[in-house]
Structure formats: structure tokens, C-alpha cells
């Protein structure tokens, strides 16, 4: 795990309102979306850690915004994408539909963990595995 001191997570966690955390999530996801093609693997890992940690601290709307920003990216942070794919449908829908990072194995794990009915979450443009 790469250590990053870019964000004071303790201070964010103590903030009683979600506004600062939600805005930070939106900003980090937007920044990654415009810089992803030029990021090193180490930088992508840092983004992955920051976005994953923020995802635990923010409202559904902020996670849905971040998911929409990073889902279509071919170099999207893998752990964050997998987390979003298992999130509430408002967050997961775009990831399940558009993420080139999710593998058939990831999709099968989601179906196994959430049930076959989950494959209905896969939009018509993306078939569920083994169908």
C-alpha cells in the first residue's frame, strides 16, 4: 500500500456535515477523469486508495457522481470500480454498464454474491457472463 498524505482523513471524518467530503470526492474523481491517461501506475494506485477511502465517507449521490466519471475509463482504479459495482444501484448501474475494468470473473462474483436477479442490473449493452 502506498502512503499518501494528500488528504487529512481524520479531519474530514470529524466534520459533521457531508458537504466537504462529497465535494472532495467529486473533485478527485473529476481530476482523475481528465488525467488518467497520463498517470503512472503508482499515481493510479494513490487515486484508488483515496477514492476508496472517500467512498466510505460520502453520500450515495457523491459516489454516483464519481462512478459516472470514472466508469468508462480504461485505466480506472480497479478497487474503486469493484467497490462501486457492488454499491447501491444508483452507483453500480453505470459501472456495470460501462466499465472496461470489470472482468467476467468480477461480474460472476457479483452474481454469486447478490443472486442471479442481479444480472438484470447489467444493461442491455453488456451481457452477463455465460449467457
Backbone as a ProteinNet text record, in pm:
[ID]
protein_1_A
[PRIMARY]
XXXXXXXXXXXXXXXXXXXXXXXXXXXXXXXXXXXXXXXXXXXXXXXXXXXXXXXXXXXXXXXXXXXXXXXXXXXXXXXXXXXXXXXXXXXXXXXXXXXXXXXXXXXXXXXXXXXXXXXXXXXXXXXXXXX
[TERTIARY]
83.9	0	88.7	58.7	133.3	72.5	157	109	97	-12.8	-32.9	-85	-23.6	-66.4	-137.8	-195	-262.2	-388.4	-452.6	-580.1	-575	-623.7	-633.4	-766.9	-767.1	-890.3	-947.3	-862	-911.4	-994.1	-944	-1017.2	-1149.2	-1143.7	-1266	-1368.9	-1322	-1410.9	-1478.6	-1410.6	-1467.5	-1567.4	-1562.7	-1653.8	-1796.9	-1886.2	-2022.2	-2110.4	-2072	-2152.5	-2083.3	-2160.7	-2100.1	-2049.7	-2079.4	-2050.3	-1904.5	-1812.8	-1670.4	-1624.7	-1667.9	-1629.9	-1687.1	-1815.1	-1879.6	-1812.3	-1780	-1714.4	-1574.5	-1504.2	-1371.6	-1381	-1479.2	-1499.2	-1524	-1610.4	-1639.9	-1514.2	-1437.7	-1317.3	-1210	-1187.5	-1084.9	-1124.8	-1251.1	-1297.5	-1286.7	-1323.9	-1314.6	-1170.5	-1081.7	-940.1	-884.9	-918.4	-869.6	-921.6	-1046.8	-1107	-1031.3	-979.8	-909.4	-760.1	-707.5	-563	-527.1	-624.5	-598.2	-501.7	-511.5	-425.8	-278.7	-252.3	-114.2	-60.5	-140.9	-99.3	-9.2	86.4	167.3	83.5	128.1	57.6	54.8	163.3	168.2	64.2	50	-49.5	-191.3	-215.9	-347.7	-376.5	-276	-293.9	-328.1	-264.4	-296.3	-439.6	-479.3	-617.8	-713	-678.2	-761.8	-780.5	-673.4	-681.7	-763.5	-740.6	-812.6	-961.7	-994.1	-1134.8	-1204.9	-1137.7	-1197.8	-1224.5	-1128.9	-1147	-1258.2	-1261.1	-1367.7	-1504.4	-1508.5	-1635.8	-1700.8	-1618.8	-1671.5	-1725.6	-1697.2	-1731.2	-1838	-1878.5	-1965.4	-2105	-2193.8	-2331.5	-2340.3	-2451.1	-2475	-2460.1	-2511.6	-2506	-2362	-2273.9	-2132.8	-2065.9	-2099.3	-2043.7	-2094.9	-2222.3	-2279.4	-2210.1	-2181.7	-2110.4	-1971.7	-1899.5	-1765.2	-1769.1	-1865.7	-1879.1	-1900.5	-1985.5	-2012.8	-1888.2	-1805.8	-1683.4	-1579.1	-1561.6	-1450.8	-1490.2	-1617.5	-1660.6	-1612.6	-1622.7	-1584.4	-1433.4	-1353.5	-1209.8	-1139.8	-1056	-986.8	-880.7	-835.9	-735.1	-795.4	-923.2	-990.4	-931.9	-932.5	-880.7	-963.7	-900.4	-972.9	-1048.9	-988.2	-1058.1	-1180.5	-1166.4	-1279.5	-1391.4	-1357.2	-1457.1	-1529.2	-1455.1	-1518.7	-1608.9	-1566	-1648.7	-1777.8	-1765.6	-1884	-1978.6	-1925.9	-2009.2	-2095.9	-2057.4	-2131.7	-2212	-2212.6	-2278.7	-2428.3	-2496.7	-2638	-2654.6	-2771.3	-2793.8	-2765.5	-2792.5	-2765	-2616.5	-2533.5	-2388.7	-2344.5	-2393.6	-2347.1	-2388	-2502.9	-2558.3	-2458.7	-2400.2	-2309.2	-2180.8	-2135.5	-2014.2	-2040	-2151.9	-2187.2	-2207.1	-2256.4	-2284.8	-2161.8	-2070.4	-1967.3	-1822.8	-1797.6	-1658.2	-1584.2	-1478.1	-1394.4	-1300.8	-1297.3	-1209.1	-1269	-1401.7	-1466.1	-1448.1	-1407.2	-1387.9	-1510.6	-1517.2	-1625.1	-1620.8	-1501.6	-1486.9	-1550.3	-1525.4	-1586.9	-1739.3	-1791.1	-1936.5	-1995.2	-1926.7	-1973.8	-1972.9	-1872.5	-1867.7	-1986.3	-2019.6	-2132.9	-2262.4	-2280.1	-2399.7	-2404.1	-2289.8	-2284.5	-2321.3	-2269	-2290.4	-2427.4	-2483.2	-2610.2	-2727.4	-2699	-2805.1	-2818.5	-2881.2	-2898.2	-2980.5	-3073.4	-3154.6	-3067.7	-2949.3	-2857.3	-2819.8	-2818.8	-2780	-2875.3	-2992.9	-3084.9	-3028.2	-2931.2	-2865.9	-2775	-2734.8	-2648.1	-2731.5	-2704	-2779.9	-2770	-2863.3	-2871.7	-2744.7	-2665.8	-2542.3	-2433.3	-2451.8	-2349.7	-2419.4	-2384.2	-2447.8	-2380.3	-2457.7	-2397.1	-2313.9	-2213.2	-2124.9	-2200.8	-2153	-2209.1	-2354.9	-2391.2	-2528.2	-2531.9
-117.6	0	124.5	215.6	339.7	439.7	504.3	604.5	739.3	806.3	938.4	1030.2	1145.1	1243.5	1359.4	1334	1439.7	1489.1	1401.6	1434.9	1402.2	1493.7	1470.6	1402.2	1269.6	1193.4	1205.4	1220.9	1235.2	1362.2	1469.6	1596.8	1585.6	1522.6	1503.1	1420.8	1319.3	1230.4	1302.9	1400.3	1475.8	1582	1619.1	1722	1669	1738.6	1686.9	1691.3	1771.5	1779.1	1703.7	1645.5	1569.3	1656.6	1785	1871.1	1868.5	1884.2	1887.9	1754.2	1644.5	1511.5	1486.7	1520.1	1498.8	1580.9	1705.8	1791.3	1739.2	1691.1	1634.8	1510.3	1425.4	1305.6	1345.8	1442.9	1489.3	1546.5	1623.7	1686.5	1584.2	1488.1	1386.2	1301	1261.2	1180.6	1259.4	1385.7	1469.7	1488.5	1512.6	1528.3	1400.1	1286	1160	1138.8	1172.6	1151.5	1226.5	1344.1	1421.5	1391.1	1323.3	1296.5	1149	1059.5	916.1	861.1	907.6	854.7	890	991.7	1033.7	990.9	921.9	880.3	757.6	753.8	633.9	531.8	407.7	305.4	341.5	399.6	442.5	551.7	645.8	751.4	694.7	598.6	535.4	463.4	400	333.1	433.5	549.2	653	701.2	728.1	766.4	658.3	532.5	420.4	422.5	440.7	444.3	562.7	679.3	799.4	786.1	743.9	730.5	622.9	513	407	455	525.9	578.2	682.1	770.6	870.8	804.6	697.8	629	581.4	549.6	508	624.6	746.8	865.3	954	924.8	1018.7	961.6	1050.2	1014.6	941.7	874.2	798.9	887.5	1007.6	1098.4	1128.2	1147.1	1174.1	1049.6	931.1	807.3	786.7	816.6	802.1	897.1	1018.9	1115	1061.1	1013.6	960.9	838.8	751.3	631.2	670.4	768.4	812.4	871.4	939.3	999.9	895.1	792.5	700.2	569.3	534.6	404.9	379.2	473.3	441.8	442.6	477.6	491.4	355.5	335.9	207.4	189.9	299.6	292.7	330.2	307.1	341.1	260.8	318.2	247.3	122.4	6.8	-120.6	-147	-122.2	-149.6	-59.9	65.1	157.5	113.7	73.7	26.2	-96.2	-190.2	-310.9	-275	-180.4	-136.8	-73.8	15.6	81	-19.9	-123.3	-224.7	-299.9	-299.1	-368.7	-272	-147.7	-42.5	-40.8	58.2	78.2	94.3	60.5	60	195.6	304.9	438.7	456.2	387	393.3	283.5	163.4	45.9	45.6	99.6	88.8	130.2	247.2	297.4	214.7	165.4	83.1	-50.7	-112.6	-240	-225.2	-110.3	-87.8	-50.5	25.5	88.3	55.1	-7.6	-22.7	-131.4	-91.9	-192.2	-262.4	-212.4	-269.2	-396.5	-402.4	-521.2	-640	-750.2	-872.6	-962.3	-1064.3	-1163	-1224.9	-1246.4	-1302.1	-1209	-1077.6	-980.2	-988.8	-994.7	-999.5	-1128.3	-1238.9	-1365.9	-1361.5	-1299.4	-1283.9	-1200.5	-1096.2	-1011.4	-1091.8	-1168.6	-1252.6	-1355.8	-1417	-1517.4	-1454.7	-1335	-1271.7	-1207.1	-1158.3	-1085.8	-1162.1	-1274.9	-1355.2	-1333.9	-1431.9	-1428.5	-1308.3	-1265.3	-1148.8	-1025.1	-1026.2	-914.4	-896.1	-1003.7	-989.5	-896.5	-874.5	-777	-636.1	-616.1	-486.7	-457.1	-562.3	-541.7	-484.8	-364.7	-304.9	-388.6	-366.3	-448.1	-444.1	-339.5	-329.7	-421.5	-475	-563.1	-688.1	-798.8	-922.9	-974.7	-1042.9	-1104.6	-1223.6	-1259.5	-1368.5	-1499.8	-1581.7	-1715.4	-1713.3	-1610.2	-1602.7	-1623.1
0	0	0	-86.5	-97.2	1	77.1	171.3	101.3	126.2	70.2	178.9	191.5	290	222.3	107.3	32.9	102.5	177.9	240	388.4	469.4	613.3	641.3	634.8	650.8	792	890.9	1028.9	1042.9	985.9	990.3	913.6	797.8	719.3	795.3	863.6	937.5	1053.4	1111.4	1224	1178.8	1053.5	1001.9	1009.1	1080.4	1098.4	972.7	876.1	753.7	641.1	551.6	441.7	326.4	328.5	213.3	170.6	263.5	229.8	171.9	231.9	183.9	44.1	26.7	-103.2	-212.7	-182.3	-281.4	-314.6	-214.3	-238	-326.9	-301.6	-384.7	-529.4	-549.8	-685.9	-753.3	-677.5	-733.3	-767.9	-678.9	-705.2	-825.5	-832.7	-946.6	-1077.4	-1074.6	-1194.8	-1238	-1141.8	-1174	-1234.1	-1175.6	-1230.8	-1372.4	-1395.4	-1527.4	-1637.5	-1605.9	-1709	-1715.4	-1613.7	-1612.9	-1623.7	-1623.8	-1611.6	-1716.8	-1837.5	-1944	-1923.5	-1844.3	-1820.6	-1684.6	-1606.4	-1472.5	-1478	-1386.1	-1368.7	-1291.4	-1289.1	-1212.2	-1063.4	-1014.6	-874.3	-846.7	-937	-919.9	-923.4	-1011.8	-1017.3	-885.6	-829.7	-700.8	-590.7	-592.9	-493.6	-512.6	-635.9	-662.1	-611.3	-636.4	-594	-442.6	-369.7	-224.2	-174.7	-233.7	-191.8	-223.4	-345.7	-383.2	-300.2	-274	-192.5	-50.7	3.9	140.8	144.1	47	41.3	20.9	-56.9	-82.5	46.9	146.7	276.3	357.9	313.5	392.3	329.5	206.9	135.3	111.3	71.8	42	-93.3	-114.2	-237.9	-360.8	-355.2	-470.5	-512.3	-416.6	-448.1	-506.5	-454.3	-510.8	-652.3	-676	-810.5	-908.7	-865.1	-949.8	-984.5	-881.9	-903.8	-995.3	-973.6	-1057.8	-1203.4	-1227.1	-1364.2	-1429.6	-1351	-1404.9	-1441.9	-1356.9	-1379	-1447.4	-1448.2	-1503.6	-1646.2	-1738	-1876.2	-1903	-1804.4	-1826.2	-1829.7	-1927.8	-1938.8	-1831	-1770.7	-1664.2	-1529.2	-1512.1	-1386.5	-1271.3	-1151.2	-1034.4	-1005.6	-1012	-1009.8	-880.5	-766.5	-640	-624.2	-663.6	-654.6	-748.9	-869.3	-964.9	-909.6	-855.3	-798.5	-681.1	-600.5	-488	-538.8	-636.3	-691.8	-757.9	-818.9	-885	-784.9	-658.7	-553.6	-466.9	-503.3	-425.8	-457.4	-404.7	-435.4	-586.5	-636.5	-781.6	-845.9	-772.8	-827.9	-859.3	-786.2	-806.4	-902.9	-880.1	-954.8	-1101.6	-1132.6	-1268.4	-1376.2	-1362.7	-1466.5	-1473.1	-1360.1	-1358	-1425.9	-1392.6	-1454.6	-1605.2	-1646.5	-1787.9	-1868.8	-1809.3	-1891.2	-1857.2	-1745.6	-1705.4	-1783.2	-1854.4	-1920.5	-1821	-1699.3	-1597	-1537.1	-1526.8	-1471	-1564.6	-1509.1	-1586.9	-1573.9	-1656.3	-1642.1	-1502.5	-1450.9	-1316.6	-1212.6	-1225.9	-1134.9	-1142.1	-1265.5	-1283.8	-1227.9	-1246.4	-1189.7	-1037.3	-978.9	-833.1	-783.6	-856.3	-818	-825	-931.6	-945	-832.8	-803.7	-696.3	-561.6	-534.1	-404.7	-389.6	-499.5	-491.3	-552.1	-616.3	-675.1	-824.4	-888.3	-1033.1	-1076.4	-993.2	-1027.8	-1050.4	-994.9	-1013	-1159.1	-1235.9	-1376.7	-1450.7	-1395.4	-1454.3	-1442.6	-1352.5	-1337.7	-1456.4	-1530.7	-1644.5	-1758.2	-1800	-1909.6	-2036.3	-2126.4	-2246.7	-2331.4	-2320.5	-2397.4	-2347.4	-2229	-2170.9	-2122.9	-2179.9	-2138.1	-2013.1	-1932.7	-1814.8	-1862.2	-1785.5	-1825.1	-1839.1	-1930.7	-1954.3	-1998.6	-2068.6	-2116.7	-2263.7
[MASK]
+++++++++++++++++++++++++++++++++++++++++++++++++++++++++++++++++++++++++++++++++++++++++++++++++++++++++++++++++++++++++++++++++++

